[in-house]
């Protein structure tokens, strides 16, 4: 068994934003030369998720709307109350409690089987980086293990 790891840099432009990174993941699988195994796609951020879903424009709008109902940006979050918060503060801190709470419903990673050198997707499945915070460059780790 061998392992291959590739770090992808993805720039978001808004939030929420569903960024289809499928072709980048397919490229990493090709580079790995793994014929049978698994690909793990992992976001290195707590306010940007990885999900498999369908890339259909109206569905994407529905999913963006759903995230806003689960954890609205304008609601109160103790994480955003900089007058009382003391942990993990940094110079560029922004009020993003909603993004962390939305991330709870999505998660950091997806695993996809590799069969005959290709990702074993269903007919409409795509891999998305889901931006939940302010636009920025994000790191996605793709690790491929197999033969």
N, C-alpha and C positions, 0 to 999 in steps of 0.2 A: 504494500500500500504506500502511496505517496501523497504528499500534501503540497498544494500550490496556493499562495496567498497574493492577492492584488488589492491595493487600496485605490478606490475611485474617488475623485473629487467632483462634487456636483454643486452647482450654484443655483440657489433658489431665487425667485423674484418677488414672492408674496407669500402670505399665509392666510388660510391653509392653501397649500399647493401640492397636487399629486404629480410628481415628476416621474415619467416612465423611464426607468433605467434598464429595461430588459435587454436591449442590444448591448449595453456595456457588460452586463452579466454574461450574456452569450459569448461575447468576445473573450472574457476571462476563462470560460470553460474551454473554448477553442485553444487558447494559449496553454492551458494546463495539460492538454492531450489526454485527459482522463476519459476513458470509455464507459466505465461503470463506477458510480459512486454517488456522492452527495455534494451539493453546493450550499454553503451557508452564506447568506447575505445579511450583514450586520451593520446597523447605524451606530457610530461612536458618540451619539448625542442623546440626551434625555428629552429633547424637544423636537426631534426629527425621527420618524418611525419608518419601518420597512413593512410593506404589506403586499400581498398578491391579490389582485382583483382585475376587473375588466376595464379596459381603456375605452369607455364610451362617454362622450362629452356630457350628456344629461345625467348619467350616473355619477360622474365626477362632481358635478354641481350638487347633486343630492348628498353625496358623501361629505362635501365641504360644509353644506348646511347642517347635516347631522352633527358634525364635530362642534359647530357653534351652539347647538342645543345641549350637547352633553356637558360642555364646560364653556360658557360664554365668556368672551374676552372682558366684558365690562363688569363681571361679578366681582365680589370681594374675595381675595386670596391673601392669607397671612404672608405667603411667600413674597407678595408684592408690597407689603407694608414695610418699607425701608426704615421707618422710625423705630420698629421693634425687632426687625430681623437682624441677626448677627452672624449666622452661619453661611459660608460659601459666597460671600459678597466679593465682587471685584469692581474695578474701575468703570467698566462698560455695562454694569448691571441694568437690565431692563425689566419691567413688570411683565412676567411671562408665566404666572401661575396657571393660567388657562391652558397653555401649551403643555405643561407637565401633566396636568390632569387629563387632557385629551390623549396624551401619549399612553396613559394607563389602559385605554381601550384598544390601543393598536399594537404596541410592542416594538421591540428593537430588532427582531430578526425573523427570517423565514428560511426554511430548509427545502431544497428542491432536488429530487432524485435526478441523476444523470444516467441515461440509458443510451447505449450506442453512440456515446460522445455528445449527446444533446440533452438539454433540459426537458424533462418529461412533463411538460405543461398540458393542461386541458385546452380545449379549443380557443377560449378567449382570455386565458390567464396571462397577466403581465406582472412585472415586479415594479413597485413604486417606492420611491423615497417620498415620504409625506412630510413636508415642511409645516411645522406648527407654530413657529416663532417668527422673528423678523428675518427678512431675506439675508442670506449669508452663504458662504461656501461650507459645504458639509463633506465629511469623510464617511465613506461606506467601505467596509472591509468585505471582500469576497474570498472565502476560503473553500477550496475544492479538495476533497479527499476521495481517493479511490485508486483503481487500477487502470 
